[in-house]
Amino acid sequence: MARSLKVKSEYIPRVKQAVRRNGYATQQLLAEELGFAKSTISLFLNGKPISNLNFFEICQSLGLDYREIADWDELEETAAATSEDEGENRAADFSKYVERLSNPNFFEICQSLGLDYREIADWDELEETPAATSEDEGENRAADFSKYVERPPVEQLCLETVRQAGSLLRIKSAKGMGKTLLVDRILSQVDKRQYKTVSLSFLQASKGIIGDLDRLLSWFALIISKKLGLAALFQEKWQEGLGLYSCTAYFEDHLLKKLDKPLILVLEEIDSLFAYTSVADDFLSLFRLWHEEAKNNNTWQKLHLIITYSTENYVPADLNKSPVNVGTEILLPDFTLEQVLILANKYQANLGKDELQKIINLVGGHPYLIQKAIYAISQKQLSLADFLETAATEEGIYGDHLRGHLLNLQEHPNLAAGMKKVVESSSPVDLGATINWQLHSLGLVTFVQNAVQPRYPLYSDYFRYRLSS
């Protein structure tokens, strides 16, 4: 069975309706909920191939029957090799489907068998039909900005930074703050005639790759080359077994010099690496090195890096500082009342300033929480009064969001104990530098000098109840 699936063309309208029916006002909201790159959701909704596992998870989230909407005929035509029995039973035999999902990819199989993937891969075929060239990337990432609300001066600062030779832009926040949509906004304002653009999400890499530095370096260089239509260059020039030098030498001596214009390289979800501390430290040091080299090296000035990551993954990785500390850092702020009013008008929600202020009084200006509330009320899924009554409960529209945070705390009893103290106190609490920082990384508290307090009343109300039992 092939490793990718796509939606049948006749089912595309249905899956787009399912997004709205399930309360996701935008593709970005669904992407944030699932922890996917927005480009993956866009490909799914437009009938483009995505990985089997991602296809199944999206279907589950939207209440869709993957066996019904998947283009199995297309899969039959393009599958590398399937038996007749597998072809007949491919939609129904879920146990085989799961088994095949767990198999390593081509790259990993070659490594485990001691085969040289550069020798046995069909590079000509790959060169002719790359999965996504840099020209395709712009189309795949095309976003609907009709609901986009700017947060000056964030957008202008990002754009000015990206246009600088050898730049490194870091966008970090807790989930739901709009990192992916901001990147899409930046890319939409870049002159495509002056830059090549490639995006890579580290969610695409398996644990076997992420946990091994040499594998990760090879995978990274290969995927970037493939997206640029230069897979054959990788086959010819990549030097295996030299660690970080392999990647630096390949980019400097071959890939960047091959390009006729600067490359904007977007690296998303790098927090997927954080749990593999030694690998992450070495791999992320590449970007610090490349950024420093760009100050005096014309070749490295052709590379413009955009890196995004969610701060929640600091906690399971037991980090007490940011893993990347060079370049220009962007911390995404909450919406102001004026920006919330703009968003409400874009949804044609019949909500005035006083009503919107009531929402803000509960969830602050958190973009995801605000957007979800405005959408639900504007679509008459619930009234403002019902929203205010149920928001901080698992019955309300934030039930999944709150349970997700609760699970994080339950997995780290020291954080749960700390959060309990915070929500039960009438004034800011100092839990010590590490606990303060980790709760802040989860997006649950804000700093008041050296102490912390609940970020929003939504969290105070919910966790005061849940953590008291």
C-alpha positions in Angstrom: 0.0 0.0 0.0 1.3 3.5 -0.8 2.2 5.8 2.0 -0.1 8.6 1.0 -3.8 9.1 0.4 -6.0 11.8 -1.0 -9.7 12.7 -1.0 -11.8 11.8 -4.0 -12.6 14.9 -6.0 -16.3 14.4 -5.6 -16.0 14.4 -1.8 -13.9 17.6 -1.5 -17.1 19.8 -0.9 -18.2 17.4 1.8 -14.9 17.5 3.7 -14.8 21.3 3.5 -18.3 21.4 5.0 -17.1 19.0 7.7 -14.5 21.5 8.8 -17.2 24.2 9.3 -19.7 21.7 10.8 -17.1 20.8 13.5 -16.7 24.4 14.5 -13.3 25.1 12.8 -13.7 28.6 11.4 -10.4 28.3 9.5 -7.9 25.6 8.4 -5.5 27.1 10.9 -7.8 26.2 13.8 -8.0 22.6 12.7 -4.2 22.5 12.2 -3.5 23.9 15.6 -6.0 21.4 17.2 -4.3 18.4 15.5 -0.7 19.7 15.8 -0.3 19.6 12.0 1.2 22.2 9.7 -1.5 24.2 8.0 -0.1 23.1 4.6 -1.1 19.5 5.5 -4.7 20.5 6.1 -4.7 22.6 2.9 -3.5 19.6 0.9 -6.1 17.3 2.4 -9.0 19.7 1.7 -7.9 20.2 -1.9 -7.6 16.6 -2.8 -3.8 16.4 -2.7 -1.9 13.4 -1.3 -0.8 13.4 2.4 0.5 10.6 4.6 -1.8 7.8 5.5 -1.5 8.5 9.2 -2.3 12.2 8.8 -5.2 11.4 6.4 -6.7 9.0 9.0 -6.3 11.4 11.9 -8.0 14.3 10.0 -10.9 12.0 9.1 -11.3 11.0 12.7 -11.3 14.6 13.9 -13.9 15.6 11.3 -16.1 12.5 11.8 -15.5 11.3 8.2 -15.2 7.7 7.0 -11.8 7.4 5.5 -12.8 4.3 3.6 -15.5 6.2 1.8 -13.7 9.4 0.9 -10.2 8.1 0.1 -9.3 7.9 -3.6 -8.5 4.1 -3.6 -8.6 3.9 -7.4 -5.8 6.4 -7.6 -4.0 4.5 -4.9 -4.4 1.3 -6.9 -2.9 2.9 -10.0 0.1 4.4 -8.3 0.9 1.8 -5.6 4.4 0.5 -6.0 3.4 -3.1 -5.4 0.3 -4.6 -3.8 -1.0 -8.1 -4.0 -4.5 -8.7 -5.5 -5.8 -9.6 -2.1 -4.5 -6.4 -0.6 -6.0 -4.4 -3.5 -9.4 -5.9 -2.9 -9.3 -5.5 0.9 -7.3 -2.3 1.2 -10.2 -0.1 2.4 -11.6 -2.6 4.9 -8.6 -4.4 6.4 -7.6 -1.7 9.0 -5.2 -4.0 10.8 -3.0 -4.2 7.7 -3.4 -0.5 7.3 -2.1 0.2 10.7 0.7 -2.3 10.3 1.8 -0.6 7.1 1.7 2.8 8.7 4.2 1.7 11.3 6.7 0.5 8.7 9.7 2.8 8.3 10.0 4.8 5.1 12.3 4.2 2.2 15.2 6.0 3.7 14.9 4.2 7.1 14.6 0.8 5.4 17.7 1.3 3.4 19.7 2.3 6.6 18.4 -0.7 8.5 19.3 -3.1 5.7 22.7 -1.5 5.1 21.8 -0.4 1.6 23.0 2.8 -0.1 19.8 4.7 -0.7 21.7 7.0 -3.1 22.5 4.0 -5.3 19.2 2.1 -5.4 16.7 5.0 -5.5 15.0 6.0 -8.7 16.4 9.6 -8.7 15.3 10.3 -12.3 11.7 9.6 -11.5 12.0 11.7 -8.3 13.6 14.6 -10.3 10.7 14.5 -12.8 7.9 14.4 -10.2 9.0 16.1 -7.0 6.5 15.9 -4.2 6.5 19.7 -3.9 8.8 22.1 -5.7 9.5 25.5 -4.3 7.1 27.0 -6.9 4.4 24.6 -5.7 5.0 25.6 -2.0 3.6 29.0 -2.5 0.3 27.6 -3.9 0.1 24.9 -1.2 0.5 27.4 1.5 -1.9 29.9 0.0 -4.1 31.1 2.9 -7.4 32.8 3.2 -6.6 36.1 4.8 -10.1 37.4 4.8 -10.2 36.7 8.6 -6.6 37.7 9.3 -6.1 40.4 11.9 -2.8 42.2 12.0 -1.0 42.8 15.2 1.3 45.7 14.5 4.3 45.9 14.5 4.7 42.1 14.3 4.0 41.7 10.6 6.2 44.6 9.5 9.1 43.5 11.7 8.9 39.9 10.4 8.9 41.1 6.8 11.8 43.5 7.3 13.8 40.7 9.0 13.1 38.1 6.3 14.2 40.5 3.6 17.6 40.9 5.2 20.4 38.8 3.7 21.3 35.8 5.9 18.4 36.5 8.3 17.1 34.2 11.0 13.6 34.9 12.2 12.3 32.9 15.2 8.5 32.8 15.9 7.6 31.1 19.2 4.5 30.9 21.3 2.2 28.5 22.9 -0.2 26.7 20.6 -3.1 28.7 19.1 -1.4 32.0 18.9 -1.3 32.1 15.1 2.3 31.1 14.2 1.5 29.3 11.0 -0.9 31.9 9.7 1.7 34.6 10.4 4.2 32.7 8.3 1.7 32.4 5.5 1.1 36.1 5.7 4.8 36.9 5.5 5.3 34.6 2.5 2.3 36.1 0.7 4.0 39.5 0.9 7.4 38.4 -0.4 8.1 39.0 -4.0 8.2 35.5 -5.6 10.3 36.8 -8.4 13.2 37.5 -6.0 13.1 34.4 -3.7 12.7 30.7 -3.8 10.6 29.4 -0.9 10.6 26.0 0.8 8.7 24.9 3.9 9.4 21.9 6.0 7.6 20.6 9.1 9.5 18.3 11.4 6.3 16.5 12.2 7.0 14.7 8.9 10.1 13.0 10.4 9.6 9.7 12.2 11.1 9.1 15.7 13.7 6.9 14.2 15.0 9.9 12.2 14.6 12.5 14.9 16.5 10.4 17.4 19.6 9.9 15.3 21.7 12.9 14.3 23.1 11.4 11.1 19.7 10.3 9.9 18.2 13.6 10.7 20.9 15.5 8.8 20.6 13.3 5.7 16.8 13.5 5.8 16.8 17.2 6.2 19.2 17.8 3.3 17.4 15.3 1.1 13.9 16.7 1.7 15.1 20.3 1.0 16.9 19.2 -2.2 13.8 17.3 -3.3 11.5 20.3 -2.7 13.9 22.4 -4.8 13.9 19.8 -7.6 17.6 19.0 -6.8 17.4 15.4 -5.6 20.0 14.3 -8.1 22.4 16.9 -6.6 22.0 15.4 -3.2 22.7 11.9 -4.7 25.9 13.2 -6.2 27.3 15.5 -3.6 26.1 14.4 -0.1 29.0 13.1 2.1 27.8 10.5 4.6 29.2 10.1 8.1 30.7 13.5 8.6 28.1 14.7 11.1 27.3 18.4 11.1 30.0 19.1 8.6 28.2 17.0 6.0 25.2 19.3 6.1 27.1 22.5 6.2 29.4 21.5 3.4 26.5 20.3 1.2 24.5 23.5 1.7 27.5 25.9 1.3 29.4 24.2 -1.5 26.6 22.8 -3.6 22.9 23.6 -2.8 23.0 27.3 -2.2 25.5 27.9 -5.0 23.1 26.0 -7.4 20.3 28.5 -6.7 19.9 31.6 -8.9 18.2 33.6 -6.1 18.0 33.6 -2.3 16.2 30.8 -0.5 13.6 31.5 2.2 13.6 28.3 4.2 10.7 27.8 6.7 11.3 25.2 9.4 8.1 24.5 11.3 7.4 22.5 14.5 11.1 22.2 15.4 9.8 21.6 18.9 9.3 18.0 17.7 13.1 17.7 18.3 13.2 19.0 21.8 12.7 15.7 23.6 15.9 14.4 21.9 18.1 16.7 23.8 21.5 15.8 22.5 20.3 15.5 18.8 18.4 18.8 19.1 21.4 20.7 20.6 23.7 19.6 17.8 21.2 20.0 15.0 19.9 23.4 16.0 23.5 24.6 16.4 23.7 24.4 12.6 21.3 27.4 12.3 23.3 29.4 14.8 26.5 28.7 12.8 24.9 29.5 9.4 23.5 32.7 10.7 26.9 33.8 12.1 28.6 32.7 8.8 26.2 34.9 6.8 27.7 38.0 8.4 30.9 37.6 6.3 30.0 34.9 3.7 28.1 35.8 0.5 26.9 32.2 0.0 25.2 32.0 3.4 23.6 35.4 2.8 21.4 33.7 0.3 19.8 31.7 3.1 16.9 33.4 4.9 15.6 31.2 7.8 12.2 31.3 9.4 11.9 28.9 12.4 8.7 28.3 14.4 8.1 26.3 17.5 5.6 25.8 20.3 6.8 26.4 23.8 4.6 23.6 25.3 7.3 21.1 24.3 9.8 22.7 26.6 8.1 20.8 29.4 8.4 17.1 28.4 11.9 17.9 27.2 12.7 19.3 30.7 14.1 22.5 29.1 14.7 25.6 31.3 15.8 27.9 28.5 15.1 28.5 24.8 17.0 26.0 22.6 17.6 28.7 19.9 18.8 32.1 21.0 20.1 33.9 17.8 18.4 36.0 15.2 15.3 38.0 15.6 12.7 36.6 18.1 9.0 37.3 17.7 6.7 36.7 20.7 3.1 36.7 19.5 0.9 39.0 21.6 -2.7 38.6 22.5 -5.3 40.5 20.5 -6.3 43.9 21.8 -10.0 44.9 22.2 -9.7 46.8 18.9 -8.3 43.8 17.1 -11.0 41.6 18.6 -13.6 44.0 17.2 -12.0 43.9 13.8 -12.2 40.1 13.9 -15.8 40.1 15.0 -16.7 42.4 12.1 -15.0 40.1 9.7 -17.3 37.3 10.9 -20.2 39.6 10.7 -20.9 38.8 14.3 -23.6 40.9 16.0 -21.4 41.7 19.0 -20.6 45.1 20.3 -17.7 46.3 22.4 -19.4 45.6 25.7 -20.2 42.0 24.7 -16.7 41.4 23.3 -15.2 42.8 26.4 -17.1 40.1 28.4 -15.4 37.4 26.2 -12.0 39.1 26.7 -12.6 39.2 30.4 -12.7 35.4 30.4 -10.2 34.4 27.7 -8.0 37.5 27.3 -7.0 38.2 23.7 -5.9 34.6 22.9 -6.4 34.4 19.1 -7.6 30.7 19.1 -10.0 31.1 22.1 -11.3 34.4 20.8 -11.9 33.2 17.3 -13.6 30.0 18.5 -16.0 32.0 20.7 -16.8 34.6 18.0 -17.4 31.9 15.4 -19.6 29.8 17.6 -21.8 32.8 18.6 -22.0 34.2 15.1 -23.1 30.8 13.8 -25.7 30.7 16.6 -24.3 27.5 18.0 -24.7 29.1 21.4 -25.6 32.5 22.9 -23.2 34.8 24.6 -24.9 34.0 28.0 -24.5 30.2 27.3 -20.9 30.8 26.4 -20.1 32.7 29.6 -21.8 30.0 31.7 -20.1 26.9 30.1 -16.8 28.2 28.8 -14.7 27.1 31.8 -16.3 23.6 31.9 -15.7 20.5 29.8 -19.2 20.9 28.4 -18.2 24.2 26.8 -16.5 24.9 23.5 -13.1 24.8 25.1 -13.5 21.4 26.6 -10.8 19.7 24.5 -8.5 22.7 25.0 -8.8 22.6 28.8 -8.5 18.8 29.0 -5.3 18.9 26.9 -3.8 21.3 29.4 -5.0 19.2 32.3 -3.4 16.1 30.8 -0.1 18.0 30.6 -0.3 18.9 34.2 -1.2 15.4 35.3 1.8 14.1 33.6 4.0 16.5 35.6 2.8 16.4 39.2 5.2 19.2 40.2 3.6 21.5 37.6 0.1 20.5 38.7 1.0 21.3 42.3 2.4 24.6 41.3 -0.7 25.5 39.2 -2.9 24.6 42.1 -1.1 27.1 44.3 -1.4 29.8 41.6 -5.2 29.4 41.0 -5.9 29.3 44.7 -4.0 32.4 45.5 -5.4 35.9 45.4 -2.0 37.4 44.5 0.9 36.4 42.2 3.0 33.4 43.5 6.7 32.7 43.1 7.1 28.9 42.5 10.8 29.1 41.7 12.4 30.0 38.4 12.0 26.6 36.8 8.3 25.9 37.6 7.4 29.5 36.8 9.1 29.3 33.4 7.6 25.9 32.5 4.0 26.9 33.4 4.6 30.1 31.3 5.8 27.9 28.5 2.5 26.0 28.6 0.7 29.2 28.2 -1.1 28.9 31.6 0.4 31.8 33.5 1.9 35.3 33.0 4.8 36.9 34.9 4.4 39.6 37.5 8.1 40.5 38.2 9.4 37.2 39.6 6.0 35.7 40.4 3.2 34.3 38.2 -0.5 34.5 38.0 -3.2 32.7 35.9 -3.0 33.9 32.3 -6.8 34.0 32.0 -9.8 33.7 34.3 -10.8 30.7 32.1 -7.8 28.8 33.5 -8.4 30.0 37.0 -12.0 28.8 37.1 -11.3 25.5 35.4 -8.1 24.5 37.3 -9.4 25.7 40.6 -12.2 23.1 40.3 -10.2 20.3 38.6 -7.0 20.5 40.8 -8.9 20.8 44.1 -10.2 17.2 43.7 
